[in-house]
Each structure stands twice: as C-alpha cells, then as structure tokens.
Amino acid sequence: MSRFKLATLIAPLVVIGGAIAYAHTGGMHHGPMSEQSMEMHLDHMTAMLTKIGASDAQKSQVEGILKGAFTELGNTQRAHHAALGKAHELLLGASVDRAQMEALRAEQIRSFDAASKRMLTAFEDAAEVLSPEQRAALAEEVRKHHGG
C-alpha cells in the first residue's frame, strides 16, 4: 500500500481521535454543573441581589427559580455526556451507522433547544421578580463583574 493511501486512511481516524481527546480535556464541554458550582452561582447571584437592595423574599424567589433551572440543566448535561459516549461507539465501531448518528444528533439538538428555552424562561421569570430599577442596578453590577 502506498504511503498516500495509508495516509488517506489514517487521517480521518486521527481527526476523530483528536476531536474525542479535545472533548474529554474540557475543550468542548466541561461536564455537568456540580452541586458546588450551582451553589456558588446562586451565592454570587444572592450577593448581587443584596447589593441592589432586593428583599429577602425576592432573593428567595429568584434562587428558587434559578435552582430549578440549574438542576434541569445539569440533567441535560449528564444526558449529553451519555450521548457523547454513544457517538463515540457509533463512530469507532466496525461500521458507521449514519441513521443512528443522525438520530442522535437530532435528539441532542432537541434537548439543547429545550434546555435553552428552559433557561431563558427561568431568567425571564427571575427578572420579573425585580422592579425595573432593580433590574437596571443589576445590569450595572453584571457589567462591573464582567469588566465593563
């Protein structure tokens, strides 16, 4: 077999292997949000809400809204991690089942779309807990936090 033919056969495997390795090093996904990470995000939000003068009732309501959404997002992330394992099996098996790969891809798109809608609804619901003045003050706090 010529070197060109050998390189042509090996190159796609190297690309797939590299993509899989990159994904597992955190380059493409960081895994599900841990309970500790969720609590850290919620604590940070509570601190910002305190800075803008939100009442204890508002803070509690916002935390409840976001905690539910973060929990659901964690479930979506765990399901995605399992789907990546399935994709690896399908791509690296004896044959490539394109129909199964397409079904897996389509399911992931549906799952991410549902998670995106859920997160957007949670942020909208949380924003409605605050007054327009509090939202403006929160926007300023977020800008400061992100260096803006």
Helices and strands as residue ranges (DSSP letters): H 3-24, H 35-51, H 56-92, H 98-129, H 132-145
